[in-house]
Each structure stands twice: as structure tokens, then as C-alpha cells.
Amino acid sequence: MTSPTSPDRSPTRSTADRRGRPDVVVILADDMGYSDIGCFGGEIQTPHIDRIGREGVRLTQFYNTARCSPSRASLMTGLHPHQVGVGILNFDDAPDGYPGDLAEESVTIAEALREAGYATYLSGKWHLSSDMDTPNDSWPTRRGFERFFGTLEGAGSFYQPRTLTRQETNVEEEGEDPSFFYTDATSEQAVRFIEEHDRDRADDPFFLYLAYTAPHWPLHAHEDDIDRYQGRFDAGWDRLRQERLDRLVKEGLLEGGTELAERDPRVPAWDDAADKEWEARRMEVYAAQVDRMDQGVGQVLDTLARLGRLDNTLVVFLSDNGGCAEEMPPESVKDFVTAFVPLKEQTREGETVVPGNVPGLMPGSEATYQSYGRSWAHLSNTPFREYKHWVHEGGIATPLLVRWPEGIDASVRPVLDRPFQLVDVLPTVLDAAGAAYPERRGDVAVPPAEGRSMLPALRGGDGPEADLFWEHEGNSAVRSGSWKLVRKHGLPWELFDLSVDRTEQHDRAVDHPELVADLESRYEAWAQRCGVIPRQTVLDLYARRGKGLPPE
């Protein structure tokens, strides 16, 4: 199988051949928690994202893989991240660790769909290449995407993003325009891709991967968006967590009687929190980031509707991990940030950027570089425990929204509580498109896809059940039916019956030692088969090389 980089080499299809083959739009948010959007209980105004959910199917037990790069690797390939070389982030730790690049022995959704006659476009964040400066075989243009605009890196200023690229040309100078804002540029380019496709190749179906960096830190947002949330979070995280849970139950997304996870002991009660005005502002800016993303999603949906393509478009929306609890202490923020991307130390107007979570310094402008921290991530992940990095529910549970009126009658099952995870997206998309999963990529054999199509369940049926597995930085889990075995690195296994304890409050490991042993055995077999590198091996590797660990 080849991966041509120029659009004019793509196969074409007639109108008759395309009939029934949907366009596909996969929208990925970055570091957004389970209950942030409106149709999943949140206070943030997300009418366009909500439309996808309310006119489609909302999956309440869908899972990512707890971190940016691994989730993207799994989403793109239908394999677990360890199988494709991206077990932690896009750091090159070969030969003893993960190489940080998509493995040659994997096929992306874009490659499989392109071979089936789809045009393929990516607007937004890639984060699957260890070398982000020199074009190489792990860049999106060489992994099936005919056209690409976005960033190779995983984070950074929304005003002056590094590694901003068109096709394979660095265009960071576009960020020098005073009006440039990365979320807006991502949405606008997605709209242009659709419009130009409909103009030039209207009879062909297309695949658009719309990969936002929002609402990943830093807290950068338009003032008018921030103003809409002034005072909205003044009640504080304790009251708002309960209100979110109440709405989740009212929406039918969680069972009545669901127990709210205990407040993280590192999070103070809101009544005891210092700098309440600054704390509320942090969440206001985060909300504005999600709001701006939603506005962009609205532009994409409106464009599809105007061109008559919307109802035969399979639209999928999800997040790459749970809310992010990473703090940015001013005294160490430069070391933390530069592990990802060099910090922009001056604004476009020459003002000095003040990095770190400085109480009293209101975030949002280009001159700040802050995160919303553990306390608000705890709200984002309502009602669950833990955050990005961990594989308890708060780190891996994401809302998954699926809209496709011509292919799925959402009235049959508008809310789906069956467990699925990222490896199931590729088989679902290929199933909808009538595309085959290639057994080879060029001269290289490709492992079978790990997941299964969700279409039967989305259409009201059942289909085969499967065990689900996770590992990230030594945090490990396996879910079989309603039972989930999970542990933090270095700590004992915990066992939860998610049918009655979705928020993982009551450990049953002591009560069911045989079940613990069985699930642990399944996990170990999976980890060995999929190439999971033990966490201690990674720690030893970094110690030998005298390197600091990737940020956790």
C-alpha cells in the first residue's frame, strides 16, 4: 500500500459510485473533561457540539487512553499506542523505549480511506512524530492525508504556535498576524477544505480529521468569549460538581443514585480556597476555550449543511483524555513547558510573557501562560476520580457523540451505555465507509485492528463484547463486563463493579481475589502481546541517560 502526498494522485469516484458512502468528520478536543459540554451536564455553552449529541447518539462509557499522543495513535490506527511506538508521548526513546513515531507497521484511517477513494484532510494537531522539524515518514502528509494544516507539536501558545505547518512547509509566520488565533485558524481551514473539496471533487466522499488543541493549556482566549462566563463559576467547584452530576442523571447519562467521587484531598473546599476571583477567572478562560472550539464546530456543520452534505456525514466528537490537573508553579514552569515546546517569551507586540500560575494575574491574554489546575480539572471530570495520565475513570472517560442521520436512526438508542474505546473508532469508520482494513502497508504486514465496529450497537443491536485494556506511565487497567481492575503505578490493584460504582469509590479486590487474579492474568497477556514496556524499565532508561522524565 502506498501513501502518496499529492492530491492529484488520489483515485476518483463517480456520483453513482459514491451514493451511500458518507463523508466522515472526526472532531477531537484536547484535555477536555467528561462533563464540560452542555449535553453532558456542563455549564459551558456548546450548542453546536450538543447538536451532534442530541441529534445523534451519546455514548456514556467510551474511553480514550489517558494522554494526548497515545490517544491520537490509537484513534488513527485502530491499535493500542504501544503497538505503534507511541506509548508515552512523541519522544524518541529508542532503542530501549518507545520511538515516539507512528510505526511503519500500522495503517491510519486516512490511508485506508484514501485507498477506498476518499479525499483526506487534517486541520489541527498531529503530535505523532518525534522529529517535528524535518519532514519524515511519520508526518501526516506521509500517513494518508492529502492536505494538512496544523501543528506537529502538542501544546503551546494559541497566538504564536510553533511548528505551524502547511503540507510540509513551516508557516509559523502566519502567527505573526495580530488577528491570528490557533483555534480559529483550525476551524477556518477545515471549512476551506470542505468548500474546496465540494468545488473540485463534489462526487467523492471525504474524511476530515479536525483535531483541536483547545482547551489544552495555556489558558488563552478571546476577551469577548471570556466575558460571557463572568461570574458563572463563582459558586466554586464543590457546588458545581454536584450540579453537574444532577444534570448528568437528568439527561439519562448516569444512573440515579450515582455517587459523586469524594473531593480530591489535595483540592481545598471552595469556602477555604484563596484567591477566589483569580480561581474563577481560570475556569472562565477554560470555558471560553471550549466555547470558541464549539463556534468552530458550528462553522463546519453549517458549511456541510449549506453544501447539502451534512445528513450523509458521519460526525464523531470526543476528547483525547480527561481534564488536566497539571499545575504551573512560576518557579518551575519554564522547565515544565520546555519539555514540550520552547516558551514564547514575548508577545507579538513585544510585551514580556509571564509564565506560570501567578495568583492575581488574570489569564487569557498572550502575555500569560497558565493552566486551570487540579481543582477545576476535578470539576471537568465530574463525577469521577483522577485526571489525565491516570486510568481511573477521570483520566479515560470521554463523551463520544455520533451523528449520521442517513446511516443511524438515533431515535432507536439515543443514549448508549455499552463500553467501547479508541481502537473501535477505525473499524467503525471503515464499516460505515464500506472500506477494507488493509493487511499490508506497502511491503510491510500490518497487525489486525484491535477493535470492532460500533455501528451495530449505534443502530440498536448488540454485537460482540470485548475486554478493554489500558496502560500509561505504569498506570494500568482492564475492564471485562462491568468489572474493572485498575492500579496506579507502584500501588496495589483495585477492583470495581462499574454497574453499581461507576465513580470507583468502593474497592472490592479483597472480596474477589480469584477475579483479581483472572483479570490481572488477562492484563499481563495483553501487555506482553502489545509491547507494553514496564514502567520501571522506562525509569531506569531515563536514569541511565541522565535525562529528566517526560512531564507527568
QUISUL-V376402 format. One record per backbone hydrogen bond with DSSP energy under -0.5 kcal/mol. CO is the residue of the C=O (numbers start at 1). NH is the residue of the N-H. Records with the same first field share a line. If there is no record, write none. Layout:
CO=NH + NH
This chain:
6=9
7=10
14=18
15=19
18=21
20=22
23=314
24=208
25=27 + 316
26=28 + 210
27=29 + 318
28=212
29=31 + 320
31=324
33=36
36=44
37=40 + 42
38=41
44=46
46=50
47=51
48=52
49=53
50=54
51=55
57=59 + 402
58=60 + 416
59=400
61=420
62=398
63=422
66=389
67=71
68=72
69=73
70=74
71=75
72=76
73=77
74=78
76=109
78=450 + 451
80=83 + 84
81=84 + 86
82=85
84=103
85=100
88=70
89=88
91=93
93=97
98=93
104=106
105=447
108=112
109=113
110=114
111=115
112=116
113=118
114=117
119=207
120=146 + 147
121=209
122=149
123=211
124=151
128=102
130=132
133=135
136=139
139=142
140=143 + 145
144=146
147=122
148=167
149=124
150=165
151=126
152=127
158=182
161=164
163=152
164=171
165=150
166=168 + 169
169=166
171=174
172=175
173=176
174=177
177=180
181=185
182=186
183=187
184=188
185=189
186=190
187=191
188=192
189=193
190=194
191=195
192=196
193=197
194=198
195=199
196=200
197=201
201=204
205=119
206=24
207=121 + 209
208=26 + 210
209=123 + 211
210=28 + 212
211=125
213=216
214=30
217=156
218=220
219=364
222=226
223=227
224=228
226=229
227=230
229=232 + 233
231=234
233=236
236=240
237=241
238=242
239=243
240=244
241=245
242=246
243=247
244=248
245=249
246=250
247=251
248=253 + 254
249=252
255=258
264=267
266=268
269=272 + 273
270=273
275=279
276=280
277=281
278=282
279=283
280=284
281=285
282=286
283=287
284=288
285=289
286=290
287=291
288=292
289=293
290=294
291=295
292=296
293=297
294=298
295=299
296=300
297=301
298=302
299=303
300=304
301=305
302=306
303=307
304=309 + 310
305=308
309=312
310=313
311=406
312=23
313=315
314=25 + 316
315=403
316=27
317=401
318=29
320=65
323=325 + 388
325=374
326=373
328=357
329=332 + 333
332=336
333=337
334=338
335=339
336=339
337=340 + 341
343=345
345=353
347=350
351=347
353=355
354=369
356=358
357=359
358=361
360=362
364=221
365=364 + 368
367=354
369=356
370=218 + 219
372=376
373=377
374=378
375=379
376=380
377=381
379=382
380=35
381=384
383=261
385=394
387=390
392=395 + 396
393=397
395=322
396=64
398=62
400=59
401=317
402=57
403=315
404=407 + 408
408=410
409=412 + 413
414=58
415=417
416=60 + 61
420=63
421=424
422=425 + 426
423=427 + 451
424=428
425=429
426=430
427=431
428=432
429=433
430=434 + 435
431=434
436=438
439=446
441=444
444=441
454=458
455=459
456=461
457=460
468=479
470=477
472=475
475=472
476=487
477=470
478=485
479=468
480=483
482=498
483=480
484=486 + 496
485=478
486=494
487=476
488=491
494=486
495=508
496=484 + 498
497=500 + 501
501=504
505=507
508=512
512=516
513=517
514=518
515=519
516=520
517=521
518=522
519=523
520=524
521=525
522=526
523=527
524=528
525=529
526=530
527=531 + 532
528=531
532=534
534=537 + 538
535=539
536=540
537=541
538=542
539=543
540=544
541=545
542=546 + 547
543=546
